[in-house]
Amino acid sequence: MAELANYSEAVRAIKSAILRSQYEAAKSVNARQLALYYSIGGYISQNSRAGQWGTGAIDAISAQLQKELPGLRGFSATNLKNMRLFFEAWAPAVLPLTPNGNSSVATDELGSDGAGEIRHLQLPNLDESLSKAFITIGFTHHITILSGTTTRDELLFYIRECARNHYSVAALKRARGR
């Protein structure tokens, strides 16, 4: 019997290590995905708001992405517009523009195959606790929060609450009374 108890402790320890590792990996992937969406949103914002693209451009880009990358998910026209919304919600406070209209934030190129137009932008520079909450919640959570938030304080409150309580999107909507 004592042997079985020892195995139970081993299983608990291993299970705990696995779950911690999976959580950290998911958090890292989520942070990279948010940074990608933020960067794409900045690119779309720059081109669509400056009048370089006409109406229907985002729909055409989404359709072409679907054609060239079959099975690609998350890049519908609606989601591309949400990426622009995500970028624009955070950009004013974080990304002051230089006189030539370029962002003054540090960037890295995404590839050297001519895709250098899209720069990998750093996510908003937030205090440590808020930064952890920001990258813990998914893109859909961020868009759900942005869709009904009227003030910066409310936005930050729901990001913290969502991360602290591990809300699903449905639970987040219920918490917001929507």
HELIX and SHEET records of a PDB file:
HELIX    1   1 ALA A    2  ARG A   49  1                                  48    
HELIX    2   2 ALA A   57  GLU A   68  1                                  12    
HELIX    3   3 ALA A   77  VAL A   94  1                                  18    
HELIX    4   4 GLU A  128  THR A  136  1                                   9    
HELIX    5   5 PHE A  139  GLY A  148  1                                  10    
HELIX    6   6 ARG A  152  ASN A  165  1                                  14    
HELIX    7   7 VAL A  169  ALA A  175  1                                   7    
SHEET    1   A 2 THR A 107  GLU A 109  0                                        
SHEET    2   A 2 ARG A 119  LEU A 121 -1                                        
END                                                                             
